[in-house]
């Protein structure tokens, strides 16, 4: 990309904006942990009620008409459909330059290098919940799961368009994003989201093509509420098995010539994984309650018409008689005033007392692994088929149905909490290849069904204390005896006139049957049918937040019994028993359980400091695992960001800075293309440590009116060293990033 385009584009934006239309002056801003500005002020509309906090912001169309601007967003809790307020991320300025980074805003994810590749958080407490479909867990970068999908209530139709670009046409990465939302009326709205990325990759045979599309709608009437969405994802990923020899990165001087990333040979070619997923969700509730009168201030009450206005309701002849009879005129006026008062509507509001709730979610996945050129000896086993025509397919369908009764919080002064009782039926089915008695290839289905009953108590209103405690137990089905109790609490303590200490606590205890794919999986290279014990997990964590001084501290502890995990089981095929190269081993993946207890301790401190326009944000995590062979974790993960934040001509907000990502060396999980999951390294063979390598980036982040854009460089310190995100998967070389996001209101 030529330097002229960014320069001309930036100049045109500055000339186009005027001080009278400054975005920053028009919008009230809210703050959160990740941003010191951005987001629309406003709360989530109450059931059937208008959002009283919508702003009066407008934008001119050029013909004198002012388009109202205002957005309120929220997410939905899956089981009961409860509304959870959310930030409008399409207006966040700070850290926007790393929105398109698969490694995450602070680089906490291990991944395979390319945009949208499978990833795994190195921070154990941040990992994806295990109840999700197995093959979708590594793709939370693109997939909008229900817990983070945002519904929108808008004053005028909102469209957000974004484009991100990395590198050039030969090895670069591109992403197109679009979000549209509009209201049908004050209590209902619809919208859609499209997200497409294509990463050619800086190393061979790793191209990614991924698409996600979502349609959604909601209705928030007084008595009837509904949220619905349909999400479709198509994820295609090239698999290269990593580079053939890590020495290309660790010791490039050992080769007779220099190699660019595209010159380095990879272990696999002509190999892909594909996931096609459809996720449909519907939650609805019917509210039972009563209407109560609203106390309206005298200034807002309708004014009584004047006597002459009231007397216009009678005939002219009567008015003439009343003009001569003062006493009779007063009697008639009293009657007319009484009639006018009785005809005025009495302001009322609907107060929900209880709710009948129904929720259904259907999640359908088809996963395919195919290859036309698998190297002989790369896999330990070949259960059927040939290496030149690999086509393994599995299907997984999950259906969750929940019915619930809820007593609503706050319908009178004694109702200080909400109480819900629910029953959930879960259906889970997978289809796998199967070898019949005559060795012919067939299909076999494994099915699980369970009935859970449970309850929830919560308090969301008020300023001091909020909490939620819910639990469930399986009473009938294949997982009978599984249970979970989960609780969160929040306390806001005013410690000074300008500062509040926010204290949050979270704890859970659960006993659960491992994912069905841990029990059964069949393919050309991997095959198992296991009988596994239940996993038992207990977690306790707490968070302290002082917004005024920019401090956030989280401390957590978890105990796991019978941890179930994928493990590599490799067999030496080369002549060097000390080798760590993939080509010297045949590969297999097995399921294992750690029978003993494993403890994980984690502490994360975020400290954001500001001295005028200079800012220095730091995020450091310390964690330790009592069994690093089974659950390896880096001791230290660090993110540090120094930047200047200032304005140019009062209209252009600028962030100019540099940042650093770092984690200590550890035996990071390997990656298996055969099952598209991260697996624990084989401790019976030489293992690979990665880490202890800083990653330095620099960026220019700009915001003007409704437009955000950035220019960034990553991996400025490119050079020899342990520059790997995962074993055998090196980091991309130094790359240039550009992105732009624009909000339209019409």
Buried (B, 14 or more C-beta within 10 A) or exposed (E): EEEEEBEEBBEEBEEEBEEEBBBBEBBEBBBEEBBBBBBBBBEBBBBBBEBEBBBEBBBEEEEEEEBBBBBBBBBBBBBBBBBEEBBBBBBBBBBBBBBBBBBBBBBBBBBBBBBBBBBBBBBBBEEBEBEBBBBBBBBBBBBBBBEEBBBBBBBBBBBBBBBBBBBEEEBBBBBBBBBBBBBEEBBBBBBBBBBBBBBBBBBBBBBBBBBBBBBBBBBBBBBBBBBBBBBBBBBBBBBBBBBBBBEBBBEBEEEEEEEEBEEBBBBBBBBBBBBBBBBBBBBBBBBEBEEEEEEEEEEEEEEEBEEEEBBEEEEEEBBEEBEEEEEEBEEBBEEBBEEBEEEEEEEEBBBBBBBEBBBBBBBBBBBBBBBEEBBEEBBBEEBBBEBEEBEBBBBBBBBBBBBBBBBBBBBEEEBEBBBBEBBBBBBBBBBBBEBEEEEEEEEEEBEBBBBBBBBBBBBBEEEEEBBBBBBBBBBEBBBEEBBBBBBBBBEBEEEEEEEBBBBBBBBBBBBBBBBBBBBBBBBBBBBEEBEBEBBBBBBBBBBBBBBEEBBBBBBBBBBBBBBBBBBBBBEBBEEEEEBBBBBBBBBBBBBBBBEEBBBBBBBBBBBBEEEEEEBBBBBBBBBBBBBBEBBBBBBBBBBBBBBEBEBEEEBBBBBBBBBBBBBBBBBBBBBBBBBBBBBBBBBEBBBBBBBBBBBBBBBBBBBBBBBBBBBBBBBEEBEEEBBBBBBBBBBBBBBBBBBBBBBBBE
